[in-house]
Amino acid sequence: MKTLRQLSVGQVAKRSGVAVSALHFYETKGLIKSWRNAGNQRRYPREVLRRVAVIKVAQRLGVPLADIANAFQGLPEARTPTAADWNKISDIWRAQLDQRINGLIKLRDQLDGCIGCGCLSLKVCPLRNPEDKLAEQGTGARLLSGS
């Protein structure tokens, strides 16, 4: 007899709007967990729907899966996470998102003066790099990435 607390992978996919293959991928990354029933079929706790919803929102915000996994490590295993649990995570992601927004605003504001280091006038380029000192830090646009 199936209990109301268990969901099959198909049920989770249907309820969450996430493909079965994505659920399997999330599981390999440690973002969600399942167990196998006597018929060797995956079963998920109903609470997995909240975690999948948070994963989807975080991905839309551009939060890397590794950061999502790190945040989930601080969540309780034996109970459904509370609003306070989610608020702790959202505070961290909000700060990261604010950082990215500020970086994008800076990039947008400098876009008229320089597009992709193809400047024809290094004297006025706000991203100029005297004597190529930033090359010691690695490749790419070091000033744009915040590195």
Helices and strands as residue ranges (DSSP letters): E 6-8, H 9-16, H 20-28, E 35-36, E 42-45, H 48-60, H 65-73, H 83-110, G 130-137
